[in-house]
Amino acid sequence: MRRLLILITAVFGIFGIKAEAKTYIDDPEKRVFFPSFSGRDLWGTEGEKIQAHGYLYLPDQKNNEAKSPLVILISGLGGQRGRDNRMCEALSDAGIACFGVRTYASRDIPHKSKWSKKFAIAGAGSRMHDAYSALAALSNHPSIDSKNVWFVGFSLGGFLAALSLDAKFTERFSGTDNDFKGYINLYGGCPKSANLALKNAIYRHFIGVADGNYDADECSDITASLKRRGVDASMTVFEGSKWKKVGHMWDSMDAASGDWYGYPEGPWKRRRDGNRYPSGGRGYYGCNLLFDFQNQSIKVKDQILTTPSDNEAMKFLNDQCPHKKGVSSSNHKITDQVDRAIITLVKTD
């Protein structure tokens, strides 16, 4: 009997021990600086020239292997918060170079500022300047295949990935003859451009059914419209279970030290699987939203706003379009599935 009790105790001891969650932290040796601009709007207006930065993860290259494809990560409203460290590690382990752009930190925006204050300084325009400036800088890197570079955006960054299929949108930001081979939208909305001729590019959209940025009818219509205009486009919608639908920001991270905000450089750890909380949508559905980059205007229903700043555009959309509720839900299975899909796509194409 005594031996049985010892055995039971040992078994429960083994299975009762929880593995320490892996943490991610910035490596100063991976930091790369590049010239960019403080952008104030979607029309490519250049503000102050700045020295931006991000973190470059290069795969191990043995025996003079061919140059590596590159993924450039653009953040949402909340910033990277360790998502780029985690994804870049996964991609570089699979042979893909990865660069996490730090739009807020590059502009000395305090880490603990509210997203609205951060966006007021570095909105959509700043993200686009950073994305294309990083493309220009890293296209000349000796380890990078400049013909196989991808734009991957989280939330607002994903929204911008979708708009970037319009060459009229990106031409004002571009400082190189190279362009992204493909655009990947991670839980961002489904915006529509008025331009009938879009890039001959690859576009993939991954989103949860309970995401406030998702509307089944409008997102399906816009994806079909992209295909009609020559884009190799597809959308993957994650359902989840009956009681736990997949929502926004499934790859969210927690600060591993300090308060909720943690420290800008980390450490970060993956949020507990299944963690859920309410979140608002930024998809702006039900108001016939249309971006016209030829005329530098945004149309909502019968209202047109011409050449607005990022803050003016945000206010205009919030005033004119209904708010859509959603949830955010951490889901490791979805995170890993999307990682694998990106790796397969980038390495295949």
N, C-alpha and C positions, 0 to 999 in steps of 0.2 A: 504493500500500500504506500509505504514511504517513497519507494522508487517511482511509483505512478504519479504521486504528487509532484516530485521533482521534475519528471518529464513534462507534465502539464504546465508547470510554472515556466520551464525553459521554453516550451513552444509559444506560450502566450507572451513571454518576454521578447522573443524574436519578432513575432508579428505585431507586437504592441509598440515597438520602436518605430517612430516615424523618421524617414530620411529628411535630413535638413534640406530645406528648399534652396535650390541653386540661386545665387545672387549674381547680378550683372553690374559692372562698374566701368566707368570710362578709363581707358588706357591712354595716358598722355602721348605715348609713342605712336598711337594711331591717329592723332589729331592732324588734320590737314587744313591749311588756310587757303582761301581763294577770294579774288575780288568780286564783290557784288554791289547791290544798291539797296537803299531803303526805298521800297516802292509804296506808293499810296493808293494805287488803284489797279483795276483789271486791264487798263488800257496801255500799260507799259511805261507809264511816266517814271522817269528816273529821279530819285531823290539823292540824298547824300551818298557818295561812294563810300563803301565800308569794306573792311576785311572780315569776311564771313569765315565760318569754319564748320567742320563736321568730323566724323570718325570713320576712317577707312579700314575695312577688314579685307585683307587679301588672302586668297587660298594659298596653301603650300604648293609651290610649283617646283616639280622635280624633273631633272633631265631636260631642262629647257623646253618645257611644255608650251603649247600655243597660248596666246594671250587669253585672259579670262573675260567672260561677259561681266557686265556691271549692272547692279541695281542701285538706284538713287532713291532714298526714302525721304518723303516730305510729310511733315507732321500735320495733325489736326489742330483744333483750337487749344487743346490742353498741352501741346508740346510733345516731345518724344517720351519722356518719363521712362526710359529704359527699354521701350519697345524696339528701338533701332539696335541697341546692343544685343538683345535677344535674337532678333531676326537676322542681323548681320552675322552673328556667330553661326546660326543654323545654315545660312546660305554659303558662307565661306568654307564651312566644313564639307559642303557639297560641291565645291569647286567654282563658286560664283563670288566675284568681288562685290562688296556691299558698302555703301557710303550713307551714313545717317546724318542728314543736314540738321544743324541746330539753329533754326531761324531766330528764336528768342534770345538765346545766349549770345549769338553773334552781334546782337544790338544792345547788349548789356541790360536787358529787361530783367528785373528781379524775379527770381524763381518762384517766389511766393505770391506774386501779383495775381489778381483775378484774371480769368481769360479775357474778359471784356477790355481790361486795361492793356493787356498784352496785344490784343488784336488792334487796338487803337494806334499802336506804334508799328506793329508788324502784322499786316493782314494778308489778304490773298495776293496782292501785288508783290509784297516782299517774298512770299513763298515762291512765286513764279520767277522772280529775279534770281533767287537762290538756286532753284532747280536748274535753270538754263545756264547760270554762271558756273555751277558745279559740273555740268555736262561739258562746257567749254574747257574748264581747267583739267578735268580728268580724262578727256579724250586724248590728251597728249601723254598720258602716263604710260611708261614702257610696258607695264603688265596688263593694260586694259585693251580689249578689243573695241575700238571706237564705233564699230558698226553693229555692236550688240549691247546697247545700253538701254535700260528700262526705267521708266518713271513709275514708282509705287507710292501711292498716297494713302494716308490714314484719314478717314472722316473728311474734314475740309480738304485735306490733301488729295483724297480720292475724288472729291467733287471737281477739283482742279484738273485731275488726270483726265476726267471725262471731257471737260471743256477743251483740253489741250489737243484733242483730235481736230480742232479747227485751226488751220494754219494762220488765219487772220488774228486769232487770239495770241498765238505764241511768237509771231514774227517780231513783235516789238520787244520781246524779252531775249531773243536769241542773239548770242555773240559768236556763233560758230556755224560753219556749213553743215555740221553734223546735227542730227535730230534723234530723238528717242525712237527705238525700234518698236516699242510697245508701251502701253499705259495700263496700269493695274489699279483699280479702285477698290480699296478695302473699307467697307461699310460707310462710304460716302453716298450722297444723293445722286439722282439721275437728272442732271440739267440738260437742257436742249439748246442747241445753237441754231441760229437762223441760216447759216451758210449751207448751201446745197452741196458744195464740194468739200469733202473732208479728206484727211490724210489717208494714204494707203498704209495703215498701221494696224497693229493688233491691240485689241482692247478686251480686258477681262474685268468683270465686276463680281465681287463676293460680298454678300450682305445677308443679314438675318431677317426672318419674316416679322419679328417683333421690334425691329429697329425703327425708330421714328423717322429715319431717312428713307424708308422704303414704302412705296405705294405700288401694289401689284399691277394695276392697270397702266399707270403712267410709266413706270420703269420698263414694263414689257413693251409698251408702244415706242419708247425712246430707243430701246435696244434694237427693235425691228427697224426703226428709222435709220440708225447707224449702219445697219447691214445694207439697207437700200442705197446708202450713200457711199458704199465701197469699203466700209471698215469691217475687218474680221473681228466681229464683236460677239460676246456671249456673256450671260449673267448666271451666276450660281447663287440660288437662294437656299439658305439653310433653315430648315423647319424646326428641328428639335422635337421634343416630346409634346404630348397634349398639354401637360401642365407646366412645362418649362420650354417655352419657345425661345429660339436663339434671337438675341437682341443685338445691341450696339457694342462695339469695343470689346470683342471676345478675348483679345490679347492684352487686357489691362494689367498694369503692374502696380505693386505696392512698394512704398518706401520701406527698406529693410532696417533703417535706423533713423533717428530723429523723429519729428512729428509726422503728420500725414504727408506733408510736402516732401519730407526727406531732404536730401542734398542734391544739387544739380547734377553732380557727377556720379550719383549713386551712393551706396548700393541699392539696387532694385531687385525685387523677386516677383515671380508670376503670382497674380492674385489667386486666392483660393478658388478652385473650380466650383462653379455653381453660384458664386456671389452675384446677387442681382440688386439693382436699384433703379428707380425711375429716371428717365432722361427724355429731354425734348428733342423733337426732330428738326433738322435743318434742310429737309428736302424741298420744302416750299411747293407742295402739291395742291391741286385744286384751284390754281389761280392763273393757269396758262402762261407760266413763266417762260420767257424766251430771251436769250442773250444775242445781241446783234453787234458783233465786233467790227463789222464794216462801218457802221454808223455810230459805234461806241455808245450803245444805249441798252437799257434793260426794259423789257416790256412785261407788264403784269395786267391781264384783262385789258382794259382800255386806257391804262396809264402807262406813260413812257417817261423814263428818267434818263437824261443824256449826260454822259461823262461824269458820273458820280464818283466820289472817293469810295474807298472800301467801307468806311463807316456810314456814309450816306446810302450806299447800296444796301448794307445790312439793315438799316433802319427802314428803308423803303420796302424791302421784302417782308420784314417783320410786321409792318403796318398793314400791308396789302394782302398778305397770304395767311391762311389759318394756321394756327399752331397745331402740331401733331405730336401726340404723346407716344412714348415708346419706353423700352427698358434697355439697360445695359446689363450684360450677363457674361461673366468670365467663363470661357469654355476651352479647356486645353485641347480637347479632341478636334475642335474646329480650327484652333490656332495651328496645330500640327498638320492638319489636312491641307490648309491653305499654304503653309510652307512647302509641302510636297508638291502641290499644284504649281506654285511659282517656280520651284526648282526644275520640274519637268518641262514647263513651258519655255523657260529661258535657255535651258541646255538643249532642247529639241530644235528650237527655232534659231 
